């Protein structure tokens, strides 16, 4: 598999590796994928309760180079965004940024799922209703 | 976190990249190339030219090679049929026997970890009305001889079981299988691509009727192979699959690849002389690699029997690390992975799955294939590098973290995608 320099850079220097306290009300955790499929991503966000800005993001990924790169990039992108802004990140943006080959597009889908799962977890914990926009996006996925 | 790559430096005597994928192919031995060279230019004759010295010279060289190859497997020269490689040999053996013996029966027995050249050939025959039994393998990769006995019936014309597996290096009980077949008058073919020149193979002692081999796995050239076809007790007949000038006793038409054949002969001669010491050396290097990896890393799993295994093979799973990401981190070392992400089909290795391993373990597997030109310093470097990269990727692995925290990840409801 020949990867773009950006994938190789994220693989060699993954950003925001680690974990945050799952039980904290400010932290949302998304765990997506399956070991038997060869990729599992855990993406966590820490949200400022006043501003709803994602102040911190951490990930750990079991998977191929593009899965690692996709989730590493996702943590970079969500940081500094509000929760609603982060929900606008699309897997196609990740594909474009990392120049993923067609067989690796599912890695970007998983990264988008991880962002949504983490935000969903945070919203559930904090009693924030799902936005209509988000619901309709999921329905068409 | 430090970078995944380049944390382990190579010593001065180790040249990168390191080739440790000898089950895939091997470099030619320089002695083989020397033997071949004249047959490309000066001694270029067609071995089928019967009326001039160019032809005679080529024919003589082919006959020498036939003898060298026959000697390595305990056969006679007349039983050696040249082909383009083992895929063709396997096709010729299985289809040629199925066609020739169809009056006697339509049942073929093989097993699930065969190479695709055997499995897909059998699948094609199923479309033509043949019945094929695919024997399972045990957790160690070996077939159960009782399963084989039970599968044999009065319509069975052929048993085709590989000598040694290309992924896990597991050696099947070839002599026992040969004996069972011989007692029942069933022909026995073995794909011996990984075994010939690596471990002793003897078609007489092992009751092998038909055997496939290729040159490029034993330090010979690509594009040339052999099908051994027994001439007596019993005399095996094979229906040609390529028609033409009637070369190779009518079983395989086409002008012979004389330089390739000379190379294959020389490669077999060298293998016969050096196999024993080479096997000892490679076993020692393989054990060293295994010991170092097992000593430094937890959750490593050797795939397949260690007892019945080719000297140069080590197939290991580094659980909770995905194989392709591991290959990326050790990209100055040429090895293979059973991970789906490294395959065109996105399916993990069917060989590893046949051992009963979960997909997650198959995704984490690496095949190390050691060979003639690997040095001890390379083994040390490979071990250190793999250990370093596995450790770093496990720092990245949510699964490794969960297991370390005592979470049973098999109990989690994963969402397969």
Interface residues (C-beta under 8 A of the other chain):
Chain A: X1 X3 X8 X11 X12 X13 X14 X17 X19 X31 X32 X33 X34 X35 X36 X37 X38 X39 X40 X41 X42 X60 X61 X62 X63 X64 X65 X67 X68 X103 X106 X109 X110
Chain B: X1 X3 X4 X5 X320 X321 X322 X324 X325 X328 X329 X339 X340 X341 X342 X346 X348 X358 X359 X360 X363 X395 X396 X397 X398 X399 X400 X401 X409 X412 X414 X415 X416 X417
